[in-house]
Amino acid sequence: MRVRKKLDIAWSDLALAAARTVLPGDAAALADGLEKRWSPHGDALACLSVRSGFDLLLQALALPRGSEILVSAVTIRDMVRIIEAHGLVAVPVELDMDSLSVRAEDLARRAGPRSAALLVAHLFGSRMPMEPLVRAARSRGLLVIEDCAQAYAGPGYRGHDESDVSMFSFGPIKTATALGGALLRVRDAQLRARMKRLQAGYARQTRAQYAARVAKYAGLKLLSGRVLYTLFVAGCRLLGKNHDAVIGGATRSFAGAELLRAIRRRPCAALLALLARRLRRFDPRAIEERIALARALFARYPELARPGSRAALHTHWVVPVCSAAPDKLLRRLWRAGFDATRGATSLYVVPPPPPEADRVMAQVVYVPLDRWMAAKALEAMGRIASRVDPVHAPAGKVMPKLG
C-alpha cells in the first residue's frame, strides 16, 4: 500500500527535536530570532499553531458579540469553532472551485453592518490572488486575514503585503513541518503588541508534551514505508478497524472538545529550535518534484475534474480529484494499493453551505502523490481515477500544466 502522504521531515530533524527536549535552550530568544528571520519588518509573531494565533487575534480585537467574520466557504473546522467560541458568527463566502478563489461578488453580497473581518484560506497548496479581495474588503472596512496554512512553499511568500494578518502553519503534515508551530505577520503594531501580551500570559508547552509528539511522529514516519504500511492496513482489517480513521485520528493536532485550552499555550524551545532549522535548511526541490508529478498526472488524464484546475499558483500540497461515486473510487484505489482518503485534511464546508463548494467537496477523493512514485504507478492510479465514475472536466476546459 502506498501511503497517502509521507511526513516532510528527515530522521536527522527528529533526532535534533528529541535532543532539544533534553537540552532545550532559551525559548524567548529562539522565538525572537524566528520572528526576525520570518519578517525583517518586525511584524512577526511565533505561536504554537495557526489556531493559537487566530484565537489570540480575536482576543486582541475584542469584537462585539454577534459580529460577523466572512469566511471562505471551505476552511478548517476548528477556525469556525474558534470564531463561535468568541461569540462571533462565521458567514461563508462562495469559492470559485476551479480557481480556489473567494468570489469577490459574493463577498460584496455577504458583507453587512455587523461584518468585521474577512478570513480567506488558501487551499490544497494553491494561492488565490488577494488584490481584488483586499480592495473589496477595504471598501467595507473589513480586516483581511490570510490563512496560508496549506500554502507554504519557501521564502518567496510571507503573505500579501496588504493583508492585515497572514498565518503560516508548520504542523505535522505540513510542508517543512516542525511537528507544530506557526508564524504570523500582524501589520498593526498595537494589535500585535496586544497579542504578544496575551500570549506571554500562557503556560509554555512542556518538554514532555513535545517529546511525546516527536515519538509519535517518528513512529508514523517509520510506518510510512510501503511494506510496514501494508502490514498496518492488513492488521487494521483483521481487527475490524478502518485504517483511514485510525491514521486520520493520529494526525489530528488538536482533537477533542477542549480546543481553547489546548491551543492557549506558548511553543516550547525544542519546537522553536526545530522550526528554525527547517526554515534555515528549506530545500525547494521536493516541492518542484511534487509539482512535476501532479503536472504529469493531469497531463496524462486531462479529463479528470478537480478543485484548483485553474489556480494561478499551485504546489499540490494534497491532490484532490472529483468522482460521482467517491466511496467507490476510494475502495477501488485501496484494492489497487493506493492509500487514497476522503478525510486527509480537517477541511469542511462552512454552514450554511454555499452550493458550488458543497457540491465539489462532496465529490473529492485525495490521491497519494509521492515524489518517489514511479511513472507506472502514477499511470495506474490515474487510470483508476479516470474510469471509476469520474466527474469529467467540462468540454473545452482542458487542465493546464501546473506549477
C-alpha positions in Angstrom: 0.0 0.0 0.0 1.4 3.4 -1.0 0.9 5.7 2.0 -1.3 8.8 1.4 1.2 11.4 2.5 4.7 11.0 3.9 5.8 13.4 6.6 8.0 16.1 5.3 10.7 15.6 7.9 14.1 13.8 8.0 15.3 11.5 10.7 18.1 14.0 11.5 15.4 16.6 12.2 13.6 14.2 14.5 16.9 13.5 16.3 17.5 17.2 16.8 14.0 17.7 18.1 14.4 14.8 20.6 17.8 16.2 21.8 16.3 19.6 22.2 13.6 18.3 24.6 16.6 17.4 26.9 18.7 20.5 26.3 16.1 23.0 25.1 17.8 26.4 25.2 16.2 29.8 25.7 12.6 29.8 24.2 12.2 33.6 24.3 15.5 34.1 22.4 14.6 31.4 19.9 11.2 33.0 19.2 12.7 36.4 18.8 15.2 35.0 16.3 12.5 33.2 14.3 10.3 36.3 14.2 13.2 38.4 12.9 14.1 35.8 10.3 10.4 35.5 9.1 9.9 39.2 8.6 12.5 42.0 8.5 9.7 44.4 9.0 9.4 43.5 12.7 5.7 42.4 12.4 6.1 38.6 13.0 4.8 36.5 15.9 5.6 32.9 16.7 2.8 30.8 18.1 2.0 27.2 19.0 -0.3 26.8 15.9 -2.3 28.8 13.5 -5.3 28.1 15.6 -3.5 29.6 18.6 -2.6 32.7 16.6 -6.1 33.2 15.3 -7.5 32.8 18.8 -5.0 35.4 20.1 -6.1 37.8 17.2 -9.8 37.5 18.2 -9.0 38.0 21.8 -6.9 41.2 21.0 -9.6 42.5 18.6 -12.4 42.1 21.3 -15.1 42.4 18.7 -18.7 42.9 20.0 -20.6 39.6 20.3 -22.6 38.8 17.2 -20.0 40.5 14.9 -19.5 38.6 11.7 -16.4 37.1 10.2 -16.7 36.4 6.5 -15.0 33.1 5.8 -14.1 31.4 2.6 -16.6 28.6 2.1 -14.1 25.8 2.6 -11.9 26.1 5.7 -10.6 24.3 8.7 -13.5 23.3 11.0 -11.6 24.5 14.1 -11.3 28.0 12.7 -15.1 28.2 12.8 -15.2 26.7 16.3 -12.8 29.4 17.5 -14.9 32.1 15.9 -18.0 30.8 17.6 -16.2 30.4 20.9 -15.7 34.2 20.9 -19.4 34.8 20.4 -18.9 35.7 16.7 -20.7 34.5 13.6 -18.9 32.8 10.7 -20.5 33.8 7.3 -19.4 31.6 4.4 -18.4 33.3 1.1 -18.6 31.2 -2.0 -15.5 29.9 -3.8 -14.8 29.5 -7.5 -13.8 25.9 -7.0 -11.9 25.9 -10.3 -9.5 28.6 -9.2 -10.0 28.1 -5.5 -10.5 31.8 -5.1 -13.1 33.6 -3.0 -15.7 35.2 -5.2 -15.4 39.0 -4.7 -19.0 39.5 -5.9 -20.3 37.1 -3.2 -18.1 38.9 -0.6 -20.0 42.1 -1.5 -23.3 40.4 -1.1 -22.5 38.8 2.2 -20.9 41.8 3.9 -23.3 43.7 6.2 -23.3 46.2 9.0 -22.1 43.6 11.5 -19.2 42.3 9.3 -15.8 43.0 10.9 -13.3 40.8 9.1 -12.6 38.5 6.1 -10.8 35.2 6.7 -9.6 33.5 3.5 -7.9 30.1 3.3 -5.5 29.1 0.5 -6.4 25.5 -0.2 -4.6 22.3 -1.2 -1.3 24.1 -1.9 -2.8 26.8 -4.1 -2.7 30.5 -3.6 -5.5 32.8 -4.6 -4.9 36.3 -5.9 -5.5 38.7 -3.0 -5.7 42.1 -4.7 -9.5 42.0 -5.6 -10.4 40.7 -2.2 -8.3 43.3 -0.4 -10.0 46.1 -2.5 -13.4 44.7 -1.7 -12.7 44.3 2.0 -11.1 47.7 2.3 -14.2 49.4 0.7 -16.3 47.8 3.5 -13.9 48.4 6.4 -13.0 44.8 6.9 -9.8 43.4 8.4 -8.2 41.0 6.0 -6.9 37.7 7.5 -5.0 35.3 5.3 -4.8 31.6 6.3 -1.7 30.3 4.5 -1.5 27.0 6.5 -1.6 24.9 3.3 0.3 27.2 1.1 3.9 27.4 2.5 6.4 26.9 -0.4 9.6 28.5 0.9 10.8 32.0 1.4 9.1 33.6 -1.7 5.8 34.3 0.1 5.1 35.6 3.6 1.6 36.8 2.9 0.2 39.6 0.8 1.7 42.9 1.7 -1.8 44.5 2.1 -3.3 41.7 4.2 -3.7 42.7 7.8 -2.7 39.3 9.2 -1.0 36.4 7.4 -0.8 33.0 9.1 1.5 30.0 8.2 1.5 26.6 9.8 4.3 24.1 10.4 2.1 21.4 11.9 2.7 17.6 11.5 1.5 17.1 7.9 2.6 20.5 6.5 5.5 21.3 4.2 8.7 21.8 6.2 7.0 20.5 9.3 8.3 21.2 12.8 5.6 19.0 14.3 3.8 22.2 15.3 4.3 25.9 15.4 3.1 28.8 13.4 4.4 32.2 12.2 2.1 35.1 11.7 2.6 38.6 10.3 0.4 41.2 12.0 0.9 44.5 10.3 -0.8 46.7 13.0 1.8 47.3 15.7 -0.7 47.9 18.5 -2.7 44.8 17.7 0.5 42.7 17.5 1.6 44.1 20.9 -1.8 43.1 22.5 -1.4 39.6 21.0 2.1 39.3 22.4 1.0 40.4 25.9 -1.9 37.9 25.8 0.5 35.1 24.7 3.0 36.0 27.4 0.4 35.1 30.0 0.1 31.5 28.7 1.9 28.5 30.2 4.5 27.1 27.9 4.1 23.8 26.1 6.1 21.3 28.2 9.2 19.4 27.0 7.4 16.1 27.8 4.4 17.1 25.6 6.7 17.9 22.7 8.8 14.7 23.3 5.7 12.6 23.1 4.8 14.3 19.8 8.3 13.6 18.4 8.0 10.0 19.4 4.5 9.6 17.9 5.6 11.1 14.5 8.8 9.1 14.5 6.6 6.0 14.7 4.3 7.3 11.9 7.4 8.0 9.7 8.7 4.5 10.3 5.2 3.1 9.4 5.1 5.0 6.1 7.4 2.6 4.4 5.4 0.5 1.8 5.9 -2.9 3.4 5.1 -1.8 7.0 2.2 0.3 5.9 0.7 -2.6 4.0 1.0 -4.8 7.1 -0.6 -2.0 9.2 -3.6 -1.8 6.9 -4.0 -5.5 6.9 -3.8 -5.5 10.7 -6.5 -2.9 10.9 -8.7 -5.0 8.7 -8.2 -8.1 10.9 -9.1 -6.1 14.0 -12.2 -4.7 12.3 -10.9 -1.2 12.2 -10.9 1.4 9.4 -7.2 2.3 8.8 -8.3 5.6 7.3 -10.0 6.6 10.5 -7.0 5.4 12.6 -4.5 7.4 10.6 -6.8 10.5 10.5 -7.2 10.4 14.2 -3.5 10.0 14.9 -2.6 13.1 12.8 -5.1 15.5 14.3 -3.2 18.1 16.2 -6.0 19.3 18.5 -8.6 16.6 18.9 -11.3 16.7 21.4 -13.6 19.2 22.9 -11.1 21.3 24.9 -9.8 23.2 21.9 -9.2 26.6 23.5 -7.4 25.1 26.5 -5.2 23.0 24.1 -4.2 26.0 21.9 -3.7 28.6 24.6 0.0 27.7 25.2 3.3 29.1 24.1 5.6 26.9 21.9 8.4 25.2 23.8 12.1 25.8 23.0 12.5 22.4 21.3 9.7 23.2 18.8 11.1 26.6 18.1 14.6 25.2 17.5 13.3 22.6 15.1 11.3 25.2 13.2 14.3 27.5 12.9 16.3 24.6 11.5 13.5 23.7 9.0 13.4 27.2 7.7 17.1 27.6 7.5 17.5 24.3 5.6 14.5 24.6 3.3 15.1 22.8 0.0 12.6 23.7 -2.8 13.4 20.6 -4.8 10.8 18.4 -3.0 8.1 20.9 -4.0 9.4 21.1 -7.6 9.2 17.3 -7.8 5.7 17.3 -6.3 4.5 19.9 -8.9 6.1 17.9 -11.7 4.3 14.7 -10.6 0.9 16.5 -10.4 1.6 18.0 -13.8 2.3 14.6 -15.3 -0.8 13.0 -13.7 -3.2 15.6 -15.1 -1.4 16.0 -18.4 -2.0 12.2 -18.9 -5.6 12.4 -17.7 -6.9 15.9 -18.6 -10.5 14.7 -18.4 -10.4 14.4 -14.6 -12.1 17.2 -12.8 -10.5 18.6 -9.6 -10.8 21.7 -7.5 -8.0 24.1 -8.4 -7.7 23.2 -12.1 -7.3 26.9 -12.9 -5.5 28.0 -9.8 -2.9 30.7 -10.8 -0.3 29.3 -8.3 -0.4 25.7 -7.1 2.2 23.5 -5.3 -0.2 20.5 -4.8 0.2 20.0 -1.0 -2.6 17.5 -1.4 -4.1 16.2 -4.6 -7.9 16.0 -4.8 -9.8 14.6 -7.7 -13.6 14.5 -8.1 -15.8 11.4 -8.5 -19.5 11.0 -8.8 -19.0 7.9 -6.6 -16.2 8.9 -4.2 -16.6 6.0 -1.8 -16.5 3.5 -4.7 -13.3 5.2 -6.1 -11.8 5.1 -2.6 -12.3 1.3 -2.3 -11.0 0.7 -5.8 -7.8 2.6 -5.1 -7.3 0.8 -1.8 -7.6 -2.6 -3.5 -5.0 -1.4 -6.1 -2.6 -0.4 -3.3 -3.1 3.3 -3.3 -4.0 4.8 0.1 -6.4 7.5 -1.0 -8.7 9.2 1.5 -11.7 11.4 1.8 -10.5 12.9 5.1 -6.9 13.9 4.5 -7.4 17.3 6.0 -9.7 18.9 8.6 -11.4 20.9 5.8 -15.2 21.3 5.7 -17.8 23.5 4.0 -18.9 26.3 6.3 -22.7 26.2 7.0 -25.0 27.2 5.5 -23.0 25.6 2.7 -22.7 27.6 -0.5 -23.8 25.4 -3.4 -20.6 25.2 -5.5 -18.3 24.5 -2.7 -20.7 21.9 -1.2 -21.1 20.1 -4.4 -17.4 19.8 -5.3 -16.2 18.9 -1.8 -18.8 16.1 -1.6 -17.1 14.6 -4.7 -13.5 14.9 -3.5 -11.1 12.0 -3.1 -7.5 12.8 -2.1 -5.0 10.6 -4.0 -1.4 9.8 -2.8 1.4 11.7 -4.6 4.9 10.6 -3.5 8.0 12.1 -5.0 9.4 8.6 -5.4 6.3 7.3 -7.2 7.3 5.6 -10.5 5.6 6.6 -13.7 4.0 3.2 -14.0 2.3 3.6 -10.6 1.2 7.1 -11.4 -0.3 5.9 -14.6 -2.2 3.1 -12.8 -3.6 5.4 -10.3 -4.7 7.9 -12.9 -6.3 5.2 -14.9 -8.4 4.0 -12.0 -9.5 7.6 -11.2 -10.5 8.3 -14.8 -12.6 5.1 -15.0 -14.5 4.8 -11.7 -17.4 7.2 -12.1 -15.3 10.3 -12.7 -16.7 13.8 -12.8 -15.3 14.9 -16.1 -13.8 18.3 -16.8 -16.3 20.3 -19.0 -15.6 20.3 -22.7 -13.0 22.8 -23.8 -11.7 23.2 -20.2 -8.5 21.2 -20.5 -6.4 21.0 -17.4 -3.3 23.2 -17.7 0.2 22.0 -16.9 0.5 23.4 -13.4 3.4 24.6 -11.4 
